[in-house]
Amino acid sequence: LTERCRQILDEHYDSIGHQRQKASGGLRIRKPDPSTLAKPGETFLSSDVITGILSESKLALKRCEALSASTDVASNAAKIFDVVLENLCGVYMEYAVDMALANLPSSEPKSRPDIVLFQTIEQASQQFNLLEKHVLDCLVPLVSSSTAHAQCLRKKKAAIDQLEQKLDEGLDKALNSIVGWAKRILSDEQKKADFKPEDSASVPLSSKACLVVCTFLEEQRQVLFNCVDGKNRMMVMMELGTRFHRTIIDHLQQFTFNGLGGMTAICDVNEYRRAVKKFDIPLLNNLFQVLHSLCNLFIQTPSHLKQVCGEEPLSLLDRSVVLTFLQLRADYKSSKLAKQFSV
């Protein structure tokens, strides 16, 4: 079985033109070298590998049941499972995860990030499910009446948990990269004149920076929706949405807004809100609704500001947050708003 697993893995790496690094004297793989990538987007995972190894395992377990003494069936089945677990999780899947992590873009990418990790997560999840089914269908019937049952399940859980922990850590870095690229777009594309135009006849529209960011964000949303499912998807989208919300707030606070520029800011926030609404997380909708209300302060007449600030949702916010946005108004000093909102 060990030899067949090794053969299947070798055939897999040969088929994608990849030379897998090995530690001398065994199968354990060293830290991967990103330069050995066969081609962009390669995940190093394949349904052929998982089905091949599990098929070999199924045959081995059948031989075990037929040829072992009744008292040895469980212990021999557990040994077979150790081989399968080592090759699937300890060699094949761990290597794929390590390669995806090694090729993650930085949190401040200089070019549009292409994150292979998302496809790795999708394929790994599918292959975890196949392994779980194999355990239930083929292994458990042979070990269920012995102590080997609990030992096998514990080893399987530990192996999968270790891989999932790596994937989670990588996912956190990947989200940082997405947000980092959004920041880069905003920094490169947003102009001061977007929010403080001199032409009073210009028609307020969403800024170019906003539209480019929203297009990028939607592309990432689609990828994440395809690659991450269930509760994990909800947590990932929540995390990405809150980081993006913080990014937009920090970005807006770098500018000064006149009336027309305030309308552009509102148009931008409406676009951000529409983009994030597709995340299907109610709390994120609320966050961007509050941000919309804060940007509404840019277009109110000075005499009307106190009334607006006294209404929900602004009245529920910390006073310092509201004051921070008021200070972004171009007329903050000339309209003596500091005096109007002093304690």
C-alpha positions in Angstrom: 0.0 0.0 0.0 2.8 2.4 0.8 4.4 1.7 -2.5 1.1 2.2 -4.4 0.5 5.5 -2.6 4.0 6.7 -3.5 3.4 5.6 -7.1 0.1 7.5 -7.4 1.7 10.7 -5.9 4.7 10.4 -8.3 2.4 10.0 -11.3 0.4 13.1 -10.1 3.4 15.4 -9.8 4.9 14.1 -13.1 1.6 14.9 -14.9 1.8 18.5 -13.9 5.5 18.8 -14.6 6.5 19.3 -10.9 9.5 18.0 -9.0 8.4 17.4 -5.5 11.0 18.1 -2.8 11.7 15.3 -0.4 13.7 14.9 2.8 16.5 12.4 2.4 15.5 9.0 3.5 11.7 9.4 3.5 8.6 10.9 2.1 8.3 13.9 4.5 8.5 17.1 2.5 10.7 20.0 3.2 9.6 23.6 3.1 8.4 24.1 -0.5 10.2 26.3 -2.9 7.8 28.6 -4.8 10.0 28.6 -7.8 9.1 25.0 -8.4 5.5 25.9 -9.3 4.5 24.1 -12.5 2.2 26.9 -13.7 0.2 29.8 -12.3 -2.9 28.7 -10.4 -1.7 25.2 -9.8 -3.1 23.8 -6.5 -1.2 20.5 -6.5 -4.5 18.8 -5.6 -6.3 16.3 -7.9 -9.4 14.1 -7.6 -7.4 11.4 -9.2 -5.0 11.2 -6.3 -7.6 11.0 -3.6 -9.8 8.5 -5.5 -6.7 6.4 -6.3 -5.3 6.2 -2.8 -8.8 5.6 -1.3 -9.4 2.8 -3.8 -6.1 1.2 -2.9 -7.1 1.6 0.8 -10.4 -0.1 0.2 -8.7 -3.0 -1.5 -6.2 -3.3 1.3 -8.9 -3.3 4.0 -10.8 -6.0 2.1 -7.6 -8.1 2.1 -7.1 -7.3 5.7 -10.6 -8.6 6.6 -10.2 -11.7 4.5 -6.7 -12.7 5.5 -6.2 -11.5 9.1 -7.1 -13.6 12.1 -10.3 -12.2 13.7 -8.3 -10.9 16.6 -6.0 -9.0 14.3 -8.5 -7.4 11.9 -8.9 -4.1 13.8 -5.2 -3.6 14.5 -4.2 -4.4 10.9 -6.9 -2.1 9.6 -5.6 0.7 11.8 -2.1 0.2 10.4 -3.5 0.5 6.9 -5.3 3.7 7.8 -2.0 5.1 9.2 -0.4 4.6 5.8 -3.4 6.3 4.1 -3.5 9.2 6.5 0.3 9.8 6.3 0.2 9.9 2.5 -3.0 11.8 2.0 -2.7 14.3 4.8 0.9 14.2 5.9 2.4 14.2 2.4 0.0 15.1 -0.4 -2.4 17.6 1.1 0.1 19.2 3.5 2.4 19.9 0.5 -0.4 21.5 -1.5 -1.3 23.7 1.5 2.3 24.7 2.1 2.7 25.6 -1.5 -0.4 27.7 -1.5 0.8 29.5 1.7 4.3 30.0 0.3 2.8 31.8 -2.8 0.4 34.1 -0.9 0.7 37.7 -2.0 1.8 40.2 0.7 -0.6 42.4 2.7 0.6 45.3 0.5 0.6 43.8 -3.0 2.2 45.7 -5.8 0.0 44.0 -8.4 -3.5 42.5 -8.4 -3.4 39.5 -6.1 -4.0 36.1 -7.6 -4.8 33.9 -4.6 -4.5 30.2 -5.3 -5.2 29.4 -1.7 -9.0 29.9 -2.3 -9.0 27.0 -4.9 -6.9 25.0 -2.5 -9.5 25.4 0.3 -12.3 24.4 -2.0 -10.5 21.2 -3.2 -9.2 20.3 0.2 -12.8 20.6 1.6 -14.0 18.2 -1.0 -11.2 15.8 -0.4 -11.8 15.9 3.4 -15.4 14.8 2.7 -14.2 11.9 0.6 -11.9 10.8 3.4 -14.6 11.1 6.0 -16.9 8.9 3.8 -14.2 6.3 3.3 -13.6 6.1 7.0 -17.3 5.5 7.7 -17.9 3.1 4.9 -14.6 1.0 4.9 -12.7 1.5 8.1 -15.2 1.8 10.9 -16.9 -1.6 10.2 -13.5 -3.3 10.9 -12.5 -1.3 14.0 -15.8 -0.3 15.6 -15.6 -3.0 18.3 -12.0 -2.3 19.4 -10.0 0.5 20.9 -8.5 1.1 17.4 -11.8 2.8 16.5 -11.2 5.8 18.8 -7.5 5.9 18.0 -8.2 6.1 14.2 -10.8 8.8 14.6 -8.5 10.8 16.9 -5.6 10.6 14.3 -7.9 11.6 11.5 -9.2 14.6 13.4 -5.7 15.7 14.4 -4.5 15.5 10.8 -7.4 17.4 9.4 -7.4 20.0 12.2 -3.7 20.7 11.5 -4.4 21.3 7.8 -7.4 23.4 8.6 -5.4 25.5 11.0 -2.9 26.2 8.3 -5.7 27.1 5.8 -7.3 29.4 8.3 -4.0 31.2 8.9 -3.5 31.5 5.2 -7.0 32.7 4.7 -6.4 35.6 7.1 -3.3 36.6 5.1 -5.3 36.3 1.9 -8.0 38.7 3.2 -5.3 41.1 4.2 -4.0 41.0 0.6 -7.4 41.7 -0.8 -7.9 44.7 1.5 -4.3 45.8 0.7 -5.0 45.8 -3.0 -8.2 47.8 -2.4 -6.2 50.3 -0.4 -3.7 50.5 -3.3 -6.5 51.2 -5.8 -7.9 53.9 -3.6 -4.5 55.5 -3.1 -3.7 55.5 -6.8 -7.1 56.4 -8.2 -8.8 58.7 -5.7 -8.2 62.4 -6.3 -8.7 65.3 -3.9 -10.9 67.0 -6.5 -13.3 64.0 -6.3 -14.5 65.3 -3.0 -13.7 69.0 -3.3 -14.5 69.9 -6.9 -14.1 73.5 -8.0 -16.7 73.3 -10.8 -20.0 74.0 -9.1 -21.9 72.8 -12.2 -20.4 69.3 -12.2 -22.9 66.4 -11.6 -22.0 64.2 -8.6 -21.3 60.6 -9.6 -19.4 57.8 -8.1 -15.7 58.2 -8.4 -13.5 56.1 -10.6 -11.6 54.8 -7.6 -14.8 53.6 -6.0 -16.0 51.8 -9.2 -12.6 50.0 -9.7 -12.6 48.9 -6.0 -16.2 47.6 -6.2 -15.4 45.6 -9.4 -12.4 44.0 -7.7 -14.4 43.3 -4.5 -17.2 41.6 -6.5 -14.6 39.4 -8.2 -13.2 38.3 -4.9 -16.7 37.7 -3.5 -17.6 35.4 -6.3 -14.4 33.4 -5.8 -15.0 33.1 -2.1 -18.6 32.1 -2.6 -17.4 29.3 -4.9 -14.6 28.1 -2.7 -15.9 28.5 0.9 -19.2 27.2 2.1 -21.5 27.0 5.1 -20.6 28.7 8.3 -17.0 29.2 7.1 -18.3 31.4 4.3 -20.3 33.6 6.7 -17.3 34.1 8.9 -15.0 34.8 6.0 -17.3 37.3 4.4 -18.0 39.0 7.7 -14.3 39.4 8.3 -13.6 40.7 4.8 -16.6 43.1 5.0 -15.5 44.6 8.4 -11.9 45.0 7.2 -13.2 46.7 4.0 -15.5 49.0 6.0 -12.5 50.1 8.2 -10.5 50.7 5.1 -13.2 52.9 3.6 -13.5 54.9 6.8 -9.8 55.4 7.0 -9.7 56.4 3.4 -12.4 59.0 3.6 -10.8 60.6 6.6 -7.9 61.7 4.5 -10.0 64.1 2.5 -11.9 67.4 2.8 -15.4 67.6 1.5 -17.5 70.5 0.1 -21.1 70.1 -0.8 -20.7 68.6 -4.3 -17.8 66.4 -3.0 -20.1 65.2 -0.2 -22.6 64.1 -2.8 -19.8 62.1 -4.6 -18.9 60.5 -1.2 -22.5 59.5 -0.8 -22.6 58.0 -4.3 -19.4 56.1 -3.5 -20.7 54.8 -0.2 -23.9 53.7 -2.0 -21.8 51.7 -4.4 -19.8 50.2 -1.5 -23.0 49.3 0.2 -24.4 47.6 -2.9 -21.2 45.6 -3.3 -21.2 44.5 0.4 -24.9 43.7 0.4 -24.1 40.7 -1.8 -22.0 39.3 1.1 -25.4 38.5 2.7 -24.4 39.6 6.2 -27.0 42.0 7.8 -24.4 43.5 10.2 -22.3 44.7 7.3 -25.4 46.3 5.7 -25.9 48.2 9.0 -22.2 49.3 9.1 -22.4 50.9 5.7 -25.8 52.4 6.4 -24.3 54.2 9.3 -21.3 55.3 7.1 -23.9 56.7 4.6 -25.4 58.7 7.4 -22.0 60.1 8.4 -21.3 61.1 4.8 -24.7 62.8 4.8 -23.2 65.3 7.2 -21.1 66.7 4.3 -24.1 68.0 2.4 -26.2 69.5 5.3 -26.5 73.2 5.8 -24.7 74.3 9.0 -27.9 75.3 10.7 -29.4 71.8 10.1 -26.5 69.8 11.4 -27.4 69.7 15.0 -30.8 68.3 14.3 -29.4 65.6 12.0 -26.8 64.6 14.6 -29.6 64.2 17.2 -31.4 61.6 15.1 -30.7 57.9 14.7 -28.4 56.4 13.8 -25.9 59.2 14.4 -27.3 59.8 17.9 -26.3 56.3 18.9 -22.7 56.8 17.9 -19.9 57.9 20.1 -19.7 61.7 19.8 -16.1 61.6 18.8 -17.0 59.7 15.6 -19.5 62.2 14.5 -17.1 65.1 15.3 -14.4 63.5 13.2 -16.6 63.5 10.2 -17.8 67.0 10.8 -14.2 68.2 10.8 -13.8 66.9 7.3 -16.2 69.5 6.0 -14.5 72.3 4.0 -16.5 74.9 5.9 -15.8 73.4 9.4 -13.8 76.5 10.4 -15.6 79.2 8.4 -19.0 78.0 9.7 -17.7 77.8 13.3 -18.9 74.3 13.7 -16.5 73.6 16.5 -18.3 76.2 18.6 -21.7 74.8 17.6 -20.8 71.3 18.7 -18.7 72.1 21.8 -19.8 70.6 25.0 
